[in-house]
């Protein structure tokens, strides 16, 4: 992929608080993380933004977190 890296795109999406983009970008970060803890960290962010925005991916993100034991 050309253009700005993931970190730069995340920072750019935070400035106008583009919640749909933040859901997508944090999910992308989770998918490319090197370990489960990092992945779940990013998934949690994606999930919170999805809930706040009423995003359709909220259910899927929640299921992914539950599958990794991240719900008490």
DSSP file (Angstrom, degrees, kcal/mol; ACC not computed):
  #  RESIDUE AA STRUCTURE BP1 BP2  ACC     N-H-->O    O-->H-N    N-H-->O    O-->H-N    TCO  KAPPA ALPHA  PHI   PSI    X-CA   Y-CA   Z-CA
    1    1 A X              0   0    0      0, 0.0     2,-0.2     0, 0.0     0, 0.0   0.000 360.0 360.0 360.0 134.5    0.0    0.0    0.0
    2    2 A X        +     0   0    0      3,-0.0     2,-0.2     0, 0.0     0, 0.0  -0.513 360.0  46.9 -97.4 172.0    1.3    3.4   -0.9
    3    3 A X  S    S-     0   0    0     -2,-0.2     0, 0.0     0, 0.0     0, 0.0  -0.486  99.7  -5.4  94.6-168.3    0.7    6.6    1.0
    4    4 A X  S    S-     0   0    0     -2,-0.2     0, 0.0     1,-0.1     0, 0.0  -0.213  75.7-110.7 -62.7 149.8    0.8    7.4    4.7
    5    5 A X     >  -     0   0    0      1,-0.1     4,-2.3     4,-0.0     5,-0.2  -0.173  35.0 -95.0 -72.3 172.3    1.4    4.5    7.1
    6    6 A X  H  > S+     0   0    0      1,-0.2     4,-2.6     2,-0.2     5,-0.2   0.888 123.4  54.0 -58.1 -43.5   -1.1    3.2    9.5
    7    7 A X  H  > S+     0   0    0      1,-0.2     4,-2.4     2,-0.2    -1,-0.2   0.932 110.2  46.7 -58.4 -46.3    0.1    5.4   12.4
    8    8 A X  H  > S+     0   0    0      1,-0.2     4,-2.4     2,-0.2    -1,-0.2   0.883 112.2  50.4 -64.6 -38.7   -0.2    8.6   10.3
    9    9 A X  H  X S+     0   0    0     -4,-2.3     4,-2.0     2,-0.2    -1,-0.2   0.879 110.1  50.4 -68.2 -36.7   -3.7    7.6    9.1
   10   10 A X  H  X S+     0   0    0     -4,-2.6     4,-1.6     2,-0.2    -2,-0.2   0.938 111.5  47.4 -64.4 -46.2   -4.8    6.9   12.7
   11   11 A X  H  X S+     0   0    0     -4,-2.4     4,-1.3     1,-0.2     3,-0.3   0.922 112.1  50.4 -60.4 -44.1   -3.6   10.3   13.8
   12   12 A X  H  X S+     0   0    0     -4,-2.4     4,-0.8     1,-0.2    -1,-0.2   0.866 109.1  51.3 -63.2 -36.5   -5.3   12.0   10.9
   13   13 A X  H  <>S+     0   0    0     -4,-2.0     5,-2.7     1,-0.2     4,-0.3   0.774 105.6  56.6 -73.0 -25.8   -8.6   10.2   11.6
   14   14 A X  H ><5S+     0   0    0     -4,-1.6     3,-0.6    -3,-0.3    -1,-0.2   0.833  93.9  68.4 -73.1 -31.9   -8.5   11.4   15.3
   15   15 A X  H 3<5S+     0   0    0     -4,-1.3    -2,-0.2     1,-0.3    -1,-0.2   0.930 114.8  24.5 -58.9 -50.6   -8.2   15.0   14.4
   16   16 A X  T 3<5S-     0   0    0     -4,-0.8    -1,-0.3     2,-0.1     3,-0.2   0.406 111.0-119.3 -91.4   6.6  -11.7   15.4   12.9
   17   17 A X  T < 5 -     0   0    0     -3,-0.6     2,-1.5    -4,-0.3    -3,-0.2   0.961  38.8-174.4  53.5  56.9  -12.9   12.4   15.1
   18   18 A X     >< -     0   0    0     -5,-2.7     4,-2.4     1,-0.2    -1,-0.2  -0.654   1.3-174.7 -81.4  87.9  -13.8   10.4   12.0
   19   19 A X  H  > S+     0   0    0     -2,-1.5     4,-2.5     1,-0.2     5,-0.2   0.867  77.0  51.9 -61.8 -42.5  -15.3    7.4   13.9
   20   20 A X  H  > S+     0   0    0      1,-0.2     4,-2.0     2,-0.2    -1,-0.2   0.922 113.4  46.3 -60.1 -40.2  -16.0    5.2   10.9
   21   21 A X  H  > S+     0   0    0      2,-0.2     4,-3.1     1,-0.2     5,-0.2   0.893 110.8  53.0 -66.8 -38.7  -12.4    5.6    9.8
   22   22 A X  H  X S+     0   0    0     -4,-2.4     4,-2.7     2,-0.2     5,-0.3   0.893 107.7  51.0 -64.8 -39.3  -11.2    5.0   13.3
   23   23 A X  H  X S+     0   0    0     -4,-2.5     4,-1.9     2,-0.2    -1,-0.2   0.951 114.9  43.6 -59.7 -48.7  -13.1    1.7   13.5
   24   24 A X  H  X S+     0   0    0     -4,-2.0     4,-2.2    -5,-0.2    -2,-0.2   0.919 116.6  45.6 -63.7 -45.3  -11.6    0.6   10.2
   25   25 A X  H  X S+     0   0    0     -4,-3.1     4,-2.5     2,-0.2    -2,-0.2   0.896 112.9  48.2 -71.1 -40.8   -8.1    1.7   11.0
   26   26 A X  H  X S+     0   0    0     -4,-2.7     4,-2.2    -5,-0.2    -1,-0.2   0.858 111.9  51.5 -67.8 -32.6   -8.0    0.2   14.6
   27   27 A X  H  X S+     0   0    0     -4,-1.9     4,-2.5    -5,-0.3    -2,-0.2   0.914 109.5  50.1 -66.0 -42.2   -9.4   -3.0   13.1
   28   28 A X  H  X S+     0   0    0     -4,-2.2     4,-1.4     1,-0.2    -2,-0.2   0.912 110.1  50.3 -60.4 -42.7   -6.6   -2.9   10.6
   29   29 A X  H  X S+     0   0    0     -4,-2.5     4,-0.6     1,-0.2     3,-0.2   0.909 110.5  49.9 -62.4 -41.7   -4.0   -2.4   13.4
   30   30 A X  H >< S+     0   0    0     -4,-2.2     3,-0.9     1,-0.2    -2,-0.2   0.909 109.2  51.7 -62.5 -42.1   -5.5   -5.3   15.3
   31   31 A X  H 3< S+     0   0    0     -4,-2.5    -1,-0.2     1,-0.2    -2,-0.2   0.771 115.4  41.3 -67.5 -25.2   -5.3   -7.5   12.2
   32   32 A X  H 3< S+     0   0    0     -4,-1.4    -1,-0.2    -3,-0.2    -2,-0.2   0.388  86.7 121.8-104.1   3.8   -1.6   -6.6   11.7
   33   33 A X    <<  -     0   0    0     -3,-0.9    -3,-0.0    -4,-0.6     3,-0.0  -0.291  62.4-134.0 -67.3 152.8   -0.5   -6.8   15.3
   34   34 A X  S    S+     0   0    0      1,-0.1     2,-0.3     2,-0.0    -1,-0.1   0.613  81.9  25.5 -86.0 -13.7    2.3   -9.2   16.3
   35   35 A X  S  > S-     0   0    0      1,-0.1     4,-2.5     0, 0.0     5,-0.2  -0.968  80.5-108.5-148.2 164.8    0.7  -10.6   19.4
   36   36 A X  H  > S+     0   0    0     -2,-0.3     4,-2.7     1,-0.2     5,-0.2   0.843 114.3  54.7 -65.0 -36.4   -2.8  -11.2   20.9
   37   37 A X  H  > S+     0   0    0      2,-0.2     4,-1.9     1,-0.2    -1,-0.2   0.932 111.9  43.8 -64.2 -44.6   -2.4   -8.5   23.6
   38   38 A X  H  > S+     0   0    0      2,-0.2     4,-2.2     1,-0.2     5,-0.2   0.916 113.4  52.3 -65.0 -42.6   -1.6   -5.8   21.0
   39   39 A X  H  X S+     0   0    0     -4,-2.5     4,-2.6     1,-0.2    -2,-0.2   0.929 111.0  46.3 -59.2 -46.0   -4.4   -7.1   18.8
   40   40 A X  H  X S+     0   0    0     -4,-2.7     4,-2.4     2,-0.2    -1,-0.2   0.830 107.2  58.5 -68.9 -31.3   -6.9   -6.9   21.5
   41   41 A X  H  X S+     0   0    0     -4,-1.9     4,-1.6    -5,-0.2    -1,-0.2   0.953 112.3  40.0 -58.6 -49.3   -5.7   -3.5   22.5
   42   42 A X  H  X S+     0   0    0     -4,-2.2     4,-2.6     1,-0.2    -2,-0.2   0.878 112.8  55.2 -69.7 -37.5   -6.5   -2.2   19.0
   43   43 A X  H  X S+     0   0    0     -4,-2.6     4,-2.9     1,-0.2    -1,-0.2   0.892 104.7  54.6 -61.3 -38.6   -9.7   -4.2   18.8
   44   44 A X  H  X S+     0   0    0     -4,-2.4     4,-2.5     2,-0.2    -1,-0.2   0.922 109.2  47.2 -61.3 -44.0  -10.9   -2.6   22.0
   45   45 A X  H  X S+     0   0    0     -4,-1.6     4,-2.4     2,-0.2     5,-0.2   0.934 112.7  49.1 -62.5 -45.5  -10.4    0.8   20.5
   46   46 A X  H  X S+     0   0    0     -4,-2.6     4,-2.3     1,-0.2    -2,-0.2   0.920 112.1  49.7 -59.0 -43.3  -12.2   -0.2   17.3
   47   47 A X  H  X S+     0   0    0     -4,-2.9     4,-2.8     2,-0.2    -2,-0.2   0.911 109.4  50.0 -63.9 -44.8  -15.0   -1.6   19.4
   48   48 A X  H  X S+     0   0    0     -4,-2.5     4,-2.4     1,-0.2    -1,-0.2   0.930 113.5  45.6 -61.6 -46.0  -15.4    1.5   21.5
   49   49 A X  H  X S+     0   0    0     -4,-2.4     4,-1.9     1,-0.2     6,-0.2   0.881 112.1  52.8 -65.4 -36.3  -15.5    3.8   18.5
   50   50 A X  H  X>S+     0   0    0     -4,-2.3     5,-2.6    -5,-0.2     4,-0.9   0.922 110.3  47.2 -64.6 -43.6  -17.9    1.4   16.8
   51   51 A X  H ><5S+     0   0    0     -4,-2.8     3,-0.7     1,-0.2    -2,-0.2   0.936 112.5  49.5 -61.2 -45.8  -20.3    1.5   19.8
   52   52 A X  H 3<5S+     0   0    0     -4,-2.4    -1,-0.2     1,-0.2    -2,-0.2   0.830 117.1  40.8 -63.2 -33.1  -20.1    5.3   19.9
   53   53 A X  H 3<5S-     0   0    0     -4,-1.9    -1,-0.2    -5,-0.2    -2,-0.2   0.488 106.9-120.0 -94.8  -3.7  -20.8    5.6   16.2
   54   54 A X  T <<5 +     0   0    0     -4,-0.9    -3,-0.2    -3,-0.7     2,-0.1   0.855  50.8 178.3  65.0  33.0  -23.5    2.9   16.0
   55   55 A X    > < -     0   0    0     -5,-2.6     3,-1.6    -6,-0.2     4,-0.2  -0.428  36.8-129.1 -73.0 140.5  -21.2    1.2   13.5
   56   56 A X  T 3  S+     0   0    0      1,-0.3     3,-0.5     2,-0.1     4,-0.4   0.674 103.5  65.9 -66.1 -16.0  -22.4   -2.1   12.0
   57   57 A X  T 3> S+     0   0    0      1,-0.2     4,-2.8     2,-0.1     5,-0.3   0.514  73.1  94.5 -82.2  -3.8  -19.0   -3.8   12.9
   58   58 A X  H <> S+     0   0    0     -3,-1.6     4,-2.4     1,-0.2    -1,-0.2   0.899  84.1  49.4 -56.0 -43.3  -19.6   -3.4   16.7
   59   59 A X  H  > S+     0   0    0     -3,-0.5     4,-2.2    -4,-0.2    -1,-0.2   0.911 112.5  46.7 -63.7 -43.4  -21.1   -6.9   17.0
   60   60 A X  H  > S+     0   0    0     -4,-0.4     4,-2.2     2,-0.2    -2,-0.2   0.908 112.6  49.7 -65.8 -42.6  -18.2   -8.5   15.1
   61   61 A X  H  X S+     0   0    0     -4,-2.8     4,-2.2     2,-0.2    -2,-0.2   0.909 110.6  50.5 -63.2 -41.8  -15.6   -6.7   17.1
   62   62 A X  H  X S+     0   0    0     -4,-2.4     4,-2.6    -5,-0.3    -2,-0.2   0.916 109.1  51.4 -61.7 -43.3  -17.3   -7.7   20.3
   63   63 A X  H  X S+     0   0    0     -4,-2.2     4,-2.3     1,-0.2    -1,-0.2   0.888 108.5  51.6 -62.4 -39.0  -17.3  -11.3   19.2
   64   64 A X  H  X S+     0   0    0     -4,-2.2     4,-1.0     2,-0.2    -1,-0.2   0.921 110.7  48.0 -64.0 -43.1  -13.6  -11.2   18.4
   65   65 A X  H ><>S+     0   0    0     -4,-2.2     5,-2.5     1,-0.2     3,-0.7   0.922 112.0  49.3 -63.5 -43.5  -12.8   -9.7   21.8
   66   66 A X  H ><5S+     0   0    0     -4,-2.6     3,-2.0     1,-0.2     5,-0.2   0.884 104.8  58.7 -62.6 -38.1  -14.9  -12.4   23.5
   67   67 A X  H 3<5S+     0   0    0     -4,-2.3    -1,-0.2     1,-0.3    -2,-0.2   0.768 107.0  48.5 -62.5 -25.3  -13.2  -15.1   21.5
   68   68 A X  T <<5S-     0   0    0     -4,-1.0    -1,-0.3    -3,-0.7    -2,-0.2   0.202 121.1-108.1-100.2  14.5   -9.9  -14.0   23.0
   69   69 A X  T < 5S+     0   0    0     -3,-2.0    -3,-0.2     1,-0.1    -2,-0.1   0.785  75.2 137.5  70.6  28.1  -11.3  -13.9   26.6
   70   70 A X      < +     0   0    0     -5,-2.5     2,-0.4    -6,-0.1    -4,-0.2   0.101  49.4  77.6 -97.4  23.5  -11.4  -10.2   26.8
   71   71 A X              0   0    0     -5,-0.2    -9,-0.0    -6,-0.2    -2,-0.0  -0.998 360.0 360.0-131.0 133.8  -14.7   -9.9   28.5
   72   72 A X              0   0    0     -2,-0.4    -1,-0.1     0, 0.0    -2,-0.0   0.455 360.0 360.0 -98.1 360.0  -15.4  -10.6   32.2
